[in-house]
Amino acid sequence: MRPWVRSAYWSATVAALLAVAVVVSAAIGPISIPPETVVKSVLNALAVPAGIETSASGVGPLPVPGVGPLTLPGVDLAFTSPFAFPVDSVHQQIVVGVRLPRILLAALVGFALAAAGTVMQGFFRNPMADPSIIGVSSGAAVGAVAFIVFPVALSTTVALPLLGPVEVALSRGAGTSLFAFVGALVAAFGVYAIATRGGRTPVATLLLAGVAVQTFLGAVVSYLQLQAGESLRQIVAWLMGHLSGAAWSEVALTAVVVPPLFAVLLAYARDLNVLLLGEEEARGLGIAVERTKRVLLAASALVTAAGVAFAGVIGFVGLIVPHMLRLVVGPDHRVLLPTAALSGGTFLVAADTLARSAPAEYPVGIITAAVGAPFFVYLLVTREVTEL
């Protein structure tokens, strides 16, 4: 069977499991909702453009020479839903307004972490590698914790044509996510800069630089925790991973960033296969090794940063899921990468469902570690791990 046919088969299978996990997760909670009601609620929430209509709120009055003040009518895009299933309004609000944003954010974050973990394991030719190996998680932690301990006002006034000065401000939660994202990228590209000499980036040097930077940033986080005071509880919750309070805006931002970056990683899946043979062999087969490494590192860092920015540090998703799927579908990244990414989304949705179903809600990072660590130890004990 051709690789892309196998990839389509496995991806469709895991995507179906992810869809089932989403529906079941949305049905579980303090108020149980039948799965068929969940599906109807989601379909009712779908909207398609139905036309353009004018509104009373327009722009103006605008000074027009020779004419005088002119008010432009407002233009809105009208939407309509092709479905109108009879669903209780309370159930509709619970599913669409409360549970679905959290579930979809979990799916996107798990997708991102598993995809990055798959690439890192192939890149370093080490099944023990994960996205944090190049300092992304540690950098995000420093950025988020620094903002929590020393919050700054993130507001500015922007002059827009026709509208004039408009004040733009970020909430505290958005500021934490922004600082986490920036911190993750600074750490990852800092590791790359340290390890690069003369235009070449040896994998061993990159690994050691990542360990050194992780250790240093861990010390910075510990120092910031000592200065936290009453913010310590919020810091601990962020560091253990969380998905509570997820909003549609966070889902939209993550959905804008993650799929295009995943497409870049998937485009380099064949090159990643060749890199498994070694850098010299890859050069001999016509692969631009250094360029490929730069693209893979940059895309992996960005996709991981997008995941941890809103969800905090969630461990074992990028480690255990690619390793487990490699045992099922094999090491060909054309098949492994999409399958592992979708499986990561499914795993994190299931883990978050367990986390929020407990009598007292737990951070999702506790669940992923509690499930992932014993299973990974079992794999190490029962299988000799010497190579990919």
MOWO-V104402 format. One record per helix or strand of 2 or more residues. SS is the DSSP state (alpha for helix, beta for strand). FROM is the first residue (numbers start at 0). TO is the last residue. If there is no record, write none. Layout:
BEGIN
SS_FROM_TO / SS_FROM_TO
END
This chain:
BEGIN
alpha_2_26 / alpha_34_44 / beta_47_63 / beta_67_79 / alpha_88_122 / alpha_130_133 / alpha_135_148 / beta_154_159 / beta_163_168 / alpha_171_194 / beta_195_196 / beta_199_200 / alpha_202_225 / alpha_228_238 / alpha_247_266 / alpha_268_274 / alpha_278_283 / alpha_288_310 / alpha_316_328 / alpha_332_356 / alpha_363_381
END
